[in-house]
Amino acid sequence: MNPQRRPSTRNVHTAPDSSRSLKQAREISSPADRPARPERALVTTDHEVIRRWAERRGARPATMPGSAYNGHLGVLRLDFPGYGGAVLQPVDWDEWFADFDAQGLSFLYQEQWADGSLSNFNRLEGVDRVVG
């Protein structure tokens, strides 16, 4: 077994049509986990990992107005300072995570770019599709 690879016990679910990025990302399952390379694509479903990552970047939970359906928020987003706040509707973390879980999403993200600068790259991905 390659010492860099974990056994295939992932909390993140993939399907044949999941993105290659999602399939190859290293799963992070707690705030204590660290990637071998900071620029590597990471994936998690852990709420605390997501919240800490967002808060280090000043991002807040949000949704796209008008995307709600069947009592759910609909399209989930993270609102970064200076980026989409005029369009996005703020929500609280509990509501955001309830819909994140209900939609069966995974959080694909990156800590740093290859040059060492902080990366805001993130994408929410479901088992069978990229969300928004």
N, C-alpha and C positions, 0 to 999 in steps of 0.2 A: 504494500500500500504506500502511495506517495505520502510523505509526512506532512505535506501542506494540505492535503485533502481530508475532510472529515468523512466519517461513515455516512451513508445516505439516509440518515434519520433526520429529515427536515420537517419543520413545522410549515414551511412554505410549500404550497402545492403547485405543481406545474402540470401542464397538459401538452400534447403534441404541438398545439398552435401557440403556446406561450413563447414570449420573446427569447431569443438566444441569450440576451443579457440577463434575464431572470434565471434561466437554467444554469448559467455559468457563475452567477454571483455567489459570493461567500455569505452564508447565513450568519447573522448576528442575533443571538437569542437573549442577550442581557447587556446592560450598560457596561459590564466589566469586560466583555469581549472586545478584542482589538484586531483589526485586519493586519496581515503580514505586511502589506503595502498600502499606505493610506490612500493611494489613487485608485485602488481596486474597486470594482462594483460590488456593492453589498446589498443584502436584502434582509428584511425582518418583518415580523408581525408583532413584535414586542412594543407595547405602548410606551413604556418608559424610554426605550431607545429612540423612538420616533420623536417624542416630546422633547427630550434633551437635545437631539440633533437640531430640531426646528428652533428651539429657544436660543441655542448658541448663535444662531443666525438672525435672531430677531423676528422669526416667522411665527405667525399665529394661525390657528385653524380657521378655515373658511369654507364656503360653498358658493356655487354659482347661483345667483338669484334665478328663480323660475325653474330650477332643475329638480325640485322636490317631487316625489311621487309616493303614493301609498304610505304616507307618514314618515318617509325617509328624506334625508337631506338631498340626495341625488348626487350631483357631481362634487366631489370633495377636492379641496385645494389647500395649499399652504400659502398664506399671504406674506410675502417678504416686503420689508420696508422699501418704499419707492417703486414698487412693481404693480400691482393690480388692485390695490385697495379701493379705488373708486368703483370698480366693477364688482368685486367680491363682497359677500355678506359674511361678517364675522359670526362664528359660533363658538360654543365652549368645547373644551377638550372632551368632556364626557360624551356629548352628543356626537362629536366628530368620530370618536373611537367606536361608539355604538354602531354607527353606520359603516365604518371601516370593517368591523367584524361581520356585520350583517351581510355586507357585499362580498365577503370572503377575499378581501384585498391583501396584497403584499406591498411593502414599501421598498422600492428599489432606489438606492441612493449612493452617494460618494462623499467621503470625508474631505479629500483634497484633490486638486488637480496634480498632474505629474510634476509641475513646477513648484509644488508645495503650498500654493495659495488655497484658501478655503473654497470649497466647491458647494454650490447651492443645488447641484444636479439632484433631482428626485423625480420619481414617477410612481404613480399608483397603478398596480397591475392586478387584474383578476386572473383566475385560473384560465379563462379562455379569451381574455382580451386586455388590451391596455385601456385604462380608464382615463378619459379626457386627455 
